[in-house]
Amino acid sequence: MRQVKMRFAFLLFAAATLLVSCNSSKLTPTNYDQITNGMSKAQVEQILGKPTTKETKDMILFSKSTWRWEDGKKFAIVTFKNDEVDSKDGNLGRDR
């Protein structure tokens, strides 16, 4: 019986650890500060993870994409022009 309790406790601990690691947000001021103009979408996604929403508009001369990340009250918006970072905005590092 003791062995069953030990296995259950281990499985519970492993599940909790996995859940916490899966939910850890990459939306931090440090990561946000790494985003610079000219970066590719792949580079930004590697730093901030998958965006919460994506929107793309094809203009006559270029393509404009807006990606948004949200985590509670924190948010970041990165705008791409022809698949390169053109600008960024958000509330990371600001008084909340």
Rosetta constraint file for C-alpha pairs under 8 A:
AtomPair CA 1 CA 5 HARMONIC 6.48 0.50
AtomPair CA 2 CA 6 HARMONIC 6.24 0.50
AtomPair CA 3 CA 7 HARMONIC 6.22 0.50
AtomPair CA 4 CA 8 HARMONIC 6.14 0.50
AtomPair CA 5 CA 9 HARMONIC 6.08 0.50
AtomPair CA 6 CA 10 HARMONIC 6.16 0.50
AtomPair CA 7 CA 11 HARMONIC 6.14 0.50
AtomPair CA 8 CA 12 HARMONIC 6.07 0.50
AtomPair CA 9 CA 13 HARMONIC 6.14 0.50
AtomPair CA 10 CA 14 HARMONIC 6.10 0.50
AtomPair CA 11 CA 15 HARMONIC 6.07 0.50
AtomPair CA 12 CA 16 HARMONIC 6.19 0.50
AtomPair CA 13 CA 17 HARMONIC 6.14 0.50
AtomPair CA 14 CA 18 HARMONIC 6.15 0.50
AtomPair CA 15 CA 19 HARMONIC 6.09 0.50
AtomPair CA 16 CA 20 HARMONIC 6.19 0.50
AtomPair CA 17 CA 21 HARMONIC 6.20 0.50
AtomPair CA 18 CA 22 HARMONIC 6.09 0.50
AtomPair CA 19 CA 23 HARMONIC 6.25 0.50
AtomPair CA 20 CA 24 HARMONIC 6.14 0.50
AtomPair CA 25 CA 71 HARMONIC 7.28 0.50
AtomPair CA 26 CA 31 HARMONIC 6.90 0.50
AtomPair CA 26 CA 47 HARMONIC 7.11 0.50
AtomPair CA 26 CA 48 HARMONIC 5.07 0.50
AtomPair CA 26 CA 49 HARMONIC 6.27 0.50
AtomPair CA 27 CA 31 HARMONIC 6.61 0.50
AtomPair CA 27 CA 32 HARMONIC 6.86 0.50
AtomPair CA 27 CA 48 HARMONIC 5.79 0.50
AtomPair CA 27 CA 69 HARMONIC 7.31 0.50
AtomPair CA 27 CA 70 HARMONIC 7.76 0.50
AtomPair CA 27 CA 71 HARMONIC 7.10 0.50
AtomPair CA 27 CA 74 HARMONIC 7.65 0.50
AtomPair CA 27 CA 75 HARMONIC 7.64 0.50
AtomPair CA 27 CA 76 HARMONIC 7.73 0.50
AtomPair CA 28 CA 32 HARMONIC 6.07 0.50
AtomPair CA 28 CA 92 HARMONIC 6.90 0.50
AtomPair CA 29 CA 33 HARMONIC 6.02 0.50
AtomPair CA 29 CA 92 HARMONIC 5.21 0.50
AtomPair CA 29 CA 93 HARMONIC 5.69 0.50
AtomPair CA 30 CA 34 HARMONIC 6.70 0.50
AtomPair CA 31 CA 35 HARMONIC 7.17 0.50
AtomPair CA 31 CA 47 HARMONIC 6.16 0.50
AtomPair CA 31 CA 48 HARMONIC 6.51 0.50
AtomPair CA 32 CA 48 HARMONIC 7.28 0.50
AtomPair CA 32 CA 76 HARMONIC 7.66 0.50
AtomPair CA 32 CA 92 HARMONIC 7.37 0.50
AtomPair CA 34 CA 47 HARMONIC 7.76 0.50
AtomPair CA 35 CA 39 HARMONIC 7.18 0.50
AtomPair CA 35 CA 44 HARMONIC 6.54 0.50
AtomPair CA 35 CA 47 HARMONIC 7.93 0.50
AtomPair CA 35 CA 88 HARMONIC 7.97 0.50
AtomPair CA 36 CA 85 HARMONIC 6.81 0.50
AtomPair CA 37 CA 84 HARMONIC 7.12 0.50
AtomPair CA 37 CA 85 HARMONIC 4.71 0.50
AtomPair CA 37 CA 86 HARMONIC 5.38 0.50
AtomPair CA 37 CA 87 HARMONIC 6.47 0.50
AtomPair CA 38 CA 84 HARMONIC 4.90 0.50
AtomPair CA 38 CA 85 HARMONIC 4.90 0.50
AtomPair CA 38 CA 86 HARMONIC 6.65 0.50
AtomPair CA 39 CA 43 HARMONIC 6.18 0.50
AtomPair CA 39 CA 44 HARMONIC 6.78 0.50
AtomPair CA 39 CA 84 HARMONIC 5.30 0.50
AtomPair CA 39 CA 85 HARMONIC 5.26 0.50
AtomPair CA 40 CA 44 HARMONIC 6.43 0.50
AtomPair CA 40 CA 83 HARMONIC 6.00 0.50
AtomPair CA 40 CA 84 HARMONIC 4.76 0.50
AtomPair CA 40 CA 85 HARMONIC 6.46 0.50
AtomPair CA 41 CA 45 HARMONIC 6.09 0.50
AtomPair CA 41 CA 80 HARMONIC 7.69 0.50
AtomPair CA 41 CA 83 HARMONIC 6.09 0.50
AtomPair CA 41 CA 84 HARMONIC 6.47 0.50
AtomPair CA 41 CA 85 HARMONIC 7.40 0.50
AtomPair CA 42 CA 46 HARMONIC 6.11 0.50
AtomPair CA 43 CA 47 HARMONIC 6.48 0.50
AtomPair CA 44 CA 48 HARMONIC 6.05 0.50
AtomPair CA 44 CA 49 HARMONIC 7.58 0.50
AtomPair CA 45 CA 49 HARMONIC 4.63 0.50
AtomPair CA 45 CA 50 HARMONIC 5.67 0.50
AtomPair CA 45 CA 51 HARMONIC 7.41 0.50
AtomPair CA 50 CA 69 HARMONIC 7.83 0.50
AtomPair CA 51 CA 67 HARMONIC 6.00 0.50
AtomPair CA 51 CA 68 HARMONIC 5.56 0.50
AtomPair CA 51 CA 69 HARMONIC 4.83 0.50
AtomPair CA 51 CA 70 HARMONIC 7.87 0.50
AtomPair CA 52 CA 67 HARMONIC 7.54 0.50
AtomPair CA 52 CA 68 HARMONIC 5.71 0.50
AtomPair CA 52 CA 69 HARMONIC 4.87 0.50
AtomPair CA 52 CA 70 HARMONIC 6.20 0.50
AtomPair CA 53 CA 67 HARMONIC 5.81 0.50
AtomPair CA 53 CA 68 HARMONIC 5.28 0.50
AtomPair CA 53 CA 69 HARMONIC 6.92 0.50
AtomPair CA 54 CA 65 HARMONIC 7.09 0.50
AtomPair CA 54 CA 66 HARMONIC 5.82 0.50
AtomPair CA 54 CA 67 HARMONIC 4.55 0.50
AtomPair CA 54 CA 68 HARMONIC 6.52 0.50
AtomPair CA 55 CA 65 HARMONIC 5.51 0.50
AtomPair CA 55 CA 66 HARMONIC 5.19 0.50
AtomPair CA 55 CA 67 HARMONIC 6.48 0.50
AtomPair CA 56 CA 63 HARMONIC 7.13 0.50
AtomPair CA 56 CA 64 HARMONIC 5.67 0.50
AtomPair CA 56 CA 65 HARMONIC 4.14 0.50
AtomPair CA 56 CA 66 HARMONIC 6.37 0.50
AtomPair CA 57 CA 63 HARMONIC 5.93 0.50
AtomPair CA 57 CA 64 HARMONIC 5.23 0.50
AtomPair CA 57 CA 65 HARMONIC 6.26 0.50
AtomPair CA 58 CA 62 HARMONIC 6.43 0.50
AtomPair CA 58 CA 63 HARMONIC 4.48 0.50
AtomPair CA 58 CA 64 HARMONIC 6.28 0.50
AtomPair CA 59 CA 63 HARMONIC 5.51 0.50
AtomPair CA 59 CA 64 HARMONIC 7.12 0.50
AtomPair CA 62 CA 81 HARMONIC 6.70 0.50
AtomPair CA 62 CA 82 HARMONIC 5.76 0.50
AtomPair CA 63 CA 80 HARMONIC 7.96 0.50
AtomPair CA 63 CA 81 HARMONIC 5.78 0.50
AtomPair CA 63 CA 82 HARMONIC 5.01 0.50
AtomPair CA 63 CA 83 HARMONIC 7.46 0.50
AtomPair CA 64 CA 79 HARMONIC 7.05 0.50
AtomPair CA 64 CA 80 HARMONIC 5.63 0.50
AtomPair CA 64 CA 81 HARMONIC 4.78 0.50
AtomPair CA 64 CA 82 HARMONIC 6.37 0.50
AtomPair CA 64 CA 83 HARMONIC 7.66 0.50
AtomPair CA 65 CA 79 HARMONIC 5.69 0.50
AtomPair CA 65 CA 80 HARMONIC 5.00 0.50
AtomPair CA 65 CA 81 HARMONIC 6.63 0.50
AtomPair CA 65 CA 83 HARMONIC 7.42 0.50
AtomPair CA 66 CA 77 HARMONIC 6.85 0.50
AtomPair CA 66 CA 78 HARMONIC 5.83 0.50
AtomPair CA 66 CA 79 HARMONIC 4.48 0.50
AtomPair CA 66 CA 80 HARMONIC 6.29 0.50
AtomPair CA 67 CA 77 HARMONIC 5.67 0.50
AtomPair CA 67 CA 78 HARMONIC 5.32 0.50
AtomPair CA 67 CA 79 HARMONIC 6.41 0.50
AtomPair CA 68 CA 75 HARMONIC 7.09 0.50
AtomPair CA 68 CA 76 HARMONIC 5.70 0.50
AtomPair CA 68 CA 77 HARMONIC 4.46 0.50
AtomPair CA 68 CA 78 HARMONIC 6.53 0.50
AtomPair CA 69 CA 75 HARMONIC 5.41 0.50
AtomPair CA 69 CA 76 HARMONIC 5.20 0.50
AtomPair CA 69 CA 77 HARMONIC 6.49 0.50
AtomPair CA 70 CA 74 HARMONIC 5.81 0.50
AtomPair CA 70 CA 75 HARMONIC 4.45 0.50
AtomPair CA 70 CA 76 HARMONIC 6.76 0.50
AtomPair CA 71 CA 75 HARMONIC 6.33 0.50
AtomPair CA 74 CA 90 HARMONIC 7.65 0.50
AtomPair CA 74 CA 91 HARMONIC 6.16 0.50
AtomPair CA 74 CA 92 HARMONIC 6.40 0.50
AtomPair CA 75 CA 90 HARMONIC 5.35 0.50
AtomPair CA 75 CA 91 HARMONIC 5.97 0.50
AtomPair CA 75 CA 92 HARMONIC 6.98 0.50
AtomPair CA 76 CA 88 HARMONIC 7.26 0.50
AtomPair CA 76 CA 89 HARMONIC 5.76 0.50
AtomPair CA 76 CA 90 HARMONIC 4.09 0.50
AtomPair CA 76 CA 91 HARMONIC 6.73 0.50
AtomPair CA 76 CA 92 HARMONIC 7.27 0.50
AtomPair CA 77 CA 88 HARMONIC 5.54 0.50
AtomPair CA 77 CA 89 HARMONIC 5.10 0.50
AtomPair CA 77 CA 90 HARMONIC 5.83 0.50
AtomPair CA 78 CA 85 HARMONIC 6.81 0.50
AtomPair CA 78 CA 86 HARMONIC 7.69 0.50
AtomPair CA 78 CA 87 HARMONIC 5.94 0.50
AtomPair CA 78 CA 88 HARMONIC 4.33 0.50
AtomPair CA 78 CA 89 HARMONIC 6.49 0.50
AtomPair CA 79 CA 85 HARMONIC 5.90 0.50
AtomPair CA 79 CA 86 HARMONIC 5.60 0.50
AtomPair CA 79 CA 87 HARMONIC 5.24 0.50
AtomPair CA 79 CA 88 HARMONIC 6.09 0.50
AtomPair CA 80 CA 84 HARMONIC 4.93 0.50
AtomPair CA 80 CA 85 HARMONIC 4.37 0.50
AtomPair CA 80 CA 86 HARMONIC 5.08 0.50
AtomPair CA 80 CA 87 HARMONIC 7.07 0.50
AtomPair CA 81 CA 85 HARMONIC 6.41 0.50
AtomPair CA 81 CA 86 HARMONIC 5.68 0.50
AtomPair CA 91 CA 95 HARMONIC 7.94 0.50
AtomPair CA 91 CA 96 HARMONIC 7.77 0.50
